[in-house]
Amino acid sequence: MKLKTNRQKVTNFNAISLTDIVFLLLIFFLLSSTFVLQPGIKVALPKTTTVEVSTEKSIVVTITADGSLFLNDRKVTRATLPGALRVKLRSVGRPIVVIRADRRVSLEQAVGVMDMAKQAGAEKFMIATREKE
């Protein structure tokens, strides 16, 4: 004897759970993207009307308003900067050394860092600025 069952195939699509997942992914990406935009070292760059973007390899030396030095986001002292810069210059080849100095930093400090970089073997320099609004 064959028993009858009331099983039928479900032919409709329930999109409620899919919209919940998409909404949660949207919130996740919105929140995580704001964390990426925050720079690690706060520097108020001087403003300029001309903008030039370099596509060459570069080593960034940052001078903050309080006089702290950073080599590619790693804190260094004035005594260790030439040695660390020499090692970076050898490993990268002939890069451009970008000086990211806060606008309150004296010209003497920036030139001192450029002089240390020249003694370490750097040949090309750029000074980082930001565009005027």
N, C-alpha and C positions, 0 to 999 in steps of 0.2 A: 504494500500500500504506500502511495506517495503522499507526503504531507505538503500542504501549501504554505508557503512563507510570504510574508509581506515585505520582503526586501526589494527596494527599488534603488536604482543608481541615482546619486545626487548630481544633478546637472547644473546647479547654480553655483556661483562663486561668491564667497563671503570676503569682502574687501576690508572689513573693519580691522582685522588683525594686521593686515598689510599696511594700512594707513598708520596704525600705532607704531609699527617698526620704522617706517619712513620718518615719522615725526620725531622719534627718539634719535635716529641717526642725524637728522637735521640739527637738533639741539646739540648733540655731541660735537659735530663739526663746527658749528657756530662758536661754541665755548672754547674748543681747542684752538681755533684759528686766532683768537684774541691773545692767547698766550705766546704764540709764535712771533707776533709782531713786536713784542717788547724787547728792546735792545738790552744787552747785558751791562754795558758801560754807558752811563749817562754823560753825554758830551753835548754842549750847545755849540754847534758849528757856526762859523761866521757865514753870513749870507752873501751871495753874489748873483749877478744878473746873467752871466754866461755859465753854461753847463757843459761839461765834457765828461763823458763816460769812458773809462778805460776797460778794455777787454783783456788786457795782458795779465799775466800772473802777478800777484801783488802780496806784499807783506805789510800789515797794518801796525803802526806804532801809535798808540793812543796816549794823549797827555790830558788828564782830567784837570778840573779847576783847582783842586788841592795839590796838584803836582805829581800825582801818582802816575806811573808808567805801566802800560800794558803792551805786550807783544802778542798780536793775534789772540786777544781775549785772555791772556795769561799774565798775571801781575809779575813785574820784574822791578829790580832796583836800578839806580843809575850805574852801580858797579857791575851788575850782571848783564845789562842790556847789550854792550858790544859783543860779548862772547856768545850770547844766545842769538843775537842777530847774525853773527858770522856763521853759526851752524845752520840757521834757516836759509841764508843766502847760498850756502853750498848745496843744500838739499833741493832747492827750487830752481837753481840756475841763475838767470839774470832777471830777477823780477823788479818791478817798480816798488819802491818803499813809499807807502802812503802815510802821511802824517795827519792824524786826526787830533787836532788840538782844540781844546775848549777856547771860545773867543775871549775869555778872561785870562788866558795864559799869556805871559809876556813873550815878546818876540825873541828875547834872549834864551828862554827855555826851549823854544821850538828850534832855534838855530843850533843850540847845544845838542839836541837830539839828532838833528841832521848831520852835525859834525861827527857824532859817535857812529852814525850809520855809514858815513863816508869812510871812516877809519876801519870799519868792519868789512868794507868792500862794496858797498852800494854805489851805483852809478846814476840811477834814475830816481827822481823824487816827484811826488805830487802832494799837494795839500788838499785835504778833504774839505768841501764846503757844501752848503745847501742852497737851493734856489730860493730867491725872493719870491714872495707871493705876488 
